[in-house]
Structures are given as C-alpha cells and as structure tokens.
Amino acid sequence: MRSLLLLLSLHLVPLPTLCGIKSLASHFDLRVTDEPDTILESGDYLFLDSSVTRNLISEEEEDYLDWDQILGEDHDDDDYIDEIDEIEDELEFDPVAERADPATKRARLLGLFHGKTRIQRLNTVNTDFAFDLYRRLSNSSNQYDNILLAPVGISTTLAMISLGAGSHTHQQLFHTLGFGAFVNASTKYDVITVHNLFRRLTHRLFRHKFGYTLHSVNGLFVRQDTNLLGNFTENMKTYYFAEAQLSNFSDPGLVTKLNQRILKLTKGMIRDSIQAIDPRTLLMILNCLYFKGTWENKFPVEKTYRRVFRVSEKVTVKVPMMHTKGNFLTAVDPELECDILQLPYVGNSSMLVVLPHKLSGMKSLEKRLVAEVVVKWQSKMTNRSREVVFPKFSLAKQYDLMPYLKGMGLTLPFQAGADFSRISTQEDLIINLLKHQGSITVNEEGTTAASLTKASFMPLSIQNDFVVNRPFLFLIYEHRTECLLFMGRVMNPESS
C-alpha cells in the first residue's frame, strides 16, 4: 500500500505576512469591493465540509465529500474541461536554444498543448513549475538526500494566494507558476479560467470510488480583528472550497486543535506540524493532501526479503526489496541513460519509476527533466511480462519553500511592497511563512502519502527483470487529468 501526505502552510502578516482575484459574480470585473465579508467564528469548525471534511461517517468513508452534489454538476459540464480549444499555430523553434528565451518557451508550450484538454494544459504548466522547483531544491540539497514534493498541493496553494494579489505581485505569481503562459495560449482563456479549472480539478481528482483514495483539505484562518474583502473570501470558497474562519493566533490551544485535526486528516502521517503561529499573522492558509493507492499487481509479502541497494560507489545498504511478476509498461531512454517503469494503481493513476543507468547519473537526469520527456516516455512504452524488484520505503520531508521560489523569480510576495490589496484594506502585507511537509510510504499493498530532446527510444527487449537497486526518481500521476500528484527521489530507502 502506498500513502502520500502533504501539508502546506502559508502565513500572511502585516510586514512580516500575506496573500487575489475577482469574484464569480463579477466574473470579468476586476473591481474590488471594500465591503468585508461575513466570516465564521473559529471554535470547532476547523476545516469545514466545504473544504473537504467535517462529519465523519466510517473509516472507509471518512472525510469524503460528494463533489457532484457540492458542485451541482452533471456530466455535460465535463465538456468545459474536456474541450480541446484552438490555439495559435505551433511555432517552429530551435530545440537547443536557451529555454529561458520567451519565444522558445512559448513555441514549446504551444507544442505541448496540441491535442490536450483545458485541464490537461493547466496540469502541463503545473508540471513544468514542479520540475523547476524540484531542480532548485535538488541543487541546494546534499546529493544523497531523499526528496518528496506534492506539486498539485503547492500549485493550488499559490493559486489561492494569487486571488488576493494585485498589480505586479499578481503578474509575478502568474508568470512563475506558468499561468500567464496558459492564459495567453488561447483567446478563450483568462485569469478566471485558471481558478475555474482548479475548481474542476478538485472535482475530478477527489470523486469517490475511482479505485484510490485521494483527499484534499483547504483551510483559511483569519485573525479575529481582521476584515477581509468580500471578493477574496467568496472566491476562496467558490474555487478552492476554503471558508474563512476567525481565529485567535495568540491562543496556544489553536495550535493544538490544528495539529490534532491535521493528524486525523492525514491518518497519523503528519504530527505536530504547526509549532507556533506568529500572533501578528493576519491570515493563514493550510492545504492538506492525502493519497492512498493499491497496486494493480501487488507484491506478495512472502517474496519480500533484504537485498543490497547501492547508494553510491562506496556505500551500500541492505533494505527490504519487494518482488512481483506481471505485465508492465517499460521503456529505455538511451539519451538520458535511464530505464522507465510504470507501476499502476487500481484506478487511473500510476507511479513512474525512473532509474538512471549509472550511479552518477541522477544529477544529469534531473537537469534535463521536462514535461516533453515524460510525454515521450509514456508514448514509447511497451507492455510485456516482467519481474519487478522494488524497495519498500518511507519518506517524511519538510521544506521552507520561500528561498526556492525566490530563486525562480517569485520575490514580490515575500518583501515590502507586496500588493495584496485584494485580501484586505490593511497595508504592508507580505508572506512570512510558506511551509511544505510531506510523507510517503510504499509497501507490498501500494502507496500511502498524506530539455527539449528528440531522443530515440527502445523497448526493454533484452531484460526480463526490472531491478530497482540504486537511486531512482518517482512521479505519481492521475492519468485522465495528467495531474502530477507527487514526485521525488529515493537515494537511500533506509533514510527517512
């Protein structure tokens, strides 16, 4: 079983914190109303049903919401996200040109968008953002560190922040996240399209009985003496199902209640995540994501035994290695010098395992990891009977994302002069905390987790086994929406 868990916490304070866009009612009207919104008193309403949990039914049904009922959608509404809109004619570009060149970036994105639906296009730019963020994190980490990120949770949280941002702050957020490029791809797209698609993405991902368990919770906590603008709170509720709750950030009991609720939502995988809250905090946004997937081809427990895993040329460890046999999709990328294996979960999701041929090949692979490469891997895979040997592992990681986002050019939200005038009339608001925490467990049952290149590909025609006994990357996708849920690298399965 595999479980994945994400907790992302964001704090906004008056020069030390915070986080815009227009209301659904005004739709294309960007005017901001100065009328404060009605906000619920805190108390026992931590994470309301509109944000994905409240009334607990049973262990299996716990924290499940009927999104069809909440959204009031019928099947015809899927046309909105499944429609393939016209875009500009694909532009020719030099594949070896600098990727930062605007013309190259635009031509490349239009090529990736060809034939994709709206929601798949949004997830394409989300994936690009995730890979860039991952590289920043990897470059600043020890080469033997394990890494775990939940890209969809990070993109969702930053999209929520953009609802409150104005002027250059909003532009910088949209540029860094790739939303600006998405909007510019079609005359049918605008800023509201992005937020509407996040709403629909929630609907698609968190529907019941898809064969896997995927829960998401967004929480919006507001200091008691704060008046938020009506547009902001309405948009948070409409697009991200986060209902504003008045909170006393000076009360230690609030930290205890939040940690208890997070512990329950993440099935015990994230403990004591919030140590303290700066009493100057004006607004806090929490995003929790929990995934539990069951392998289509389970690994028999009796076939798991300890085997050597090579961490480096000089270091080896003995770890529990799982064994199974079945039909699996695989490919070889001779240019990036790696093998790719798809391990499917019950339901329309899977883990892509990317195994460099050389122990020293991880950095080179990470440097060239882009959305096009993953698309080509998936399109060139062949299906055949194969024996798979894969390590059991558990990771728990925590990051302050601010320095990495600053390195990607997202600086305005974190410094004096940030424009969050669509959140509150209070001036001098900045973000002073952006914390990301994740956990993943991979075992015999499944998983639980609260460079342009024209490469040639070839099937694994010689190998009959796929043995993951050295450092590897993993990418967990929901295939219908092409949403990258989790990604990371395992350098040492023994190190959590």
JOUR-V11258 format. One record per residue. PSI is psi in whole degrees, -180 to 180 (NA if undefined). Layout:
<<PSI> <PSI>>
This chain:
<<145> <130> <140> <142> <141> <137> <123> <123> <134> <132> <137> <132> <161> <124> <59> <29> <134> <-175> <NA> <156> <-166> <160> <160> <-35> <-43> <-23> <-83> <6> <116> <7> <143> <131> <141> <2> <122> <152> <160> <128> <139> <147> <149> <-110> <-127> <6> <37> <120> <87> <170> <-28> <-16> <9> <-5> <154> <-77> <122> <133> <-71> <176> <-39> <-36> <-1> <132> <15> <136> <146> <93> <-31> <-41> <-42> <-45> <-16> <39> <151> <179> <-27> <-25> <-20> <-20> <-30> <-43> <-20> <-9> <136> <103> <155> <144> <173> <156> <141> <137> <146> <143> <161> <116> <-17> <3> <161> <125> <-21> <-13> <126> <-43> <-41> <-44> <-42> <-45> <-41> <-42> <-41> <-36> <-40> <-33> <-18> <123> <2> <155> <171> <-48> <-32> <-35> <-42> <-43> <-21> <-47> <-32> <-40> <-43> <-46> <-43> <-44> <-40> <-44> <-42> <-43> <-42> <-44> <-43> <-42> <-25> <0> <161> <141> <-16> <8> <140> <154> <143> <127> <152> <86> <-40> <-34> <-40> <-47> <-40> <-44> <-44> <-32> <-40> <-42> <-40> <-22> <-30> <-1> <145> <167> <-133> <-28> <-44> <-43> <-42> <-40> <-48> <-37> <-48> <-41> <-14> <1> <-33> <-44> <-37> <-50> <-38> <-6> <-22> <143> <-13> <-9> <144> <-173> <-41> <-28> <-41> <-50> <-36> <-37> <-34> <-38> <-47> <-32> <-41> <-44> <-44> <-46> <-36> <18> <154> <155> <43> <0> <-13> <167> <124> <111> <143> <141> <128> <131> <138> <110> <130> <135> <144> <-35> <18> <136> <111> <151> <142> <-39> <-43> <-50> <-37> <-42> <-38> <-41> <-42> <-47> <-29> <7> <34> <111> <128> <137> <126> <135> <150> <99> <-9> <-8> <114> <-25> <-27> <-42> <-44> <-46> <-42> <-46> <-38> <-41> <-42> <-40> <-42> <-44> <-33> <17> <40> <7> <-24> <118> <141> <46> <-39> <114> <-42> <159> <126> <121> <-17> <-10> <131> <-39> <142> <131> <130> <137> <122> <140> <131> <130> <135> <115> <145> <130> <142> <-43> <96> <154> <114> <130> <-37> <-13> <6> <127> <164> <136> <159> <133> <124> <110> <-40> <-176> <-29> <-14> <128> <152> <155> <123> <159> <122> <128> <149> <139> <166> <138> <-172> <125> <147> <130> <161> <164> <134> <99> <-26> <-43> <-1> <61> <158> <149> <133> <136> <119> <105> <145> <161> <130> <-179> <57> <162> <165> <127> <123> <124> <115> <106> <145> <-33> <148> <-28> <8> <-1> <-47> <-43> <-41> <-46> <-39> <-31> <12> <112> <167> <-38> <-38> <-44> <-41> <-44> <-38> <-48> <-33> <-21> <7> <149> <150> <125> <164> <132> <148> <131> <133> <120> <136> <145> <143> <157> <133> <145> <116> <153> <135> <146> <111> <-13> <-49> <-33> <-39> <-37> <-40> <-22> <2> <0> <92> <-35> <-40> <-17> <10> <165> <139> <-4> <141> <101> <44> <-8> <6> <-50> <160> <-11> <137> <172> <48> <135> <165> <124> <-4> <129> <94> <137> <126> <135> <159> <144> <140> <128> <123> <-164> <-31> <-36> <-139> <139> <138> <93> <NA> <113> <135> <136> <66> <150> <151> <153> <148> <160> <72> <-23> <-44> <141> <-16> <150> <100> <113> <85> <25> <171> <143> <160> <154> <142> <126> <118> <146> <119> <-34> <-39> <-8> <39> <126> <106> <-50> <153> <161> <-173> <148> <107> <-31> <107> <-20> <-19> <117> <NA>>
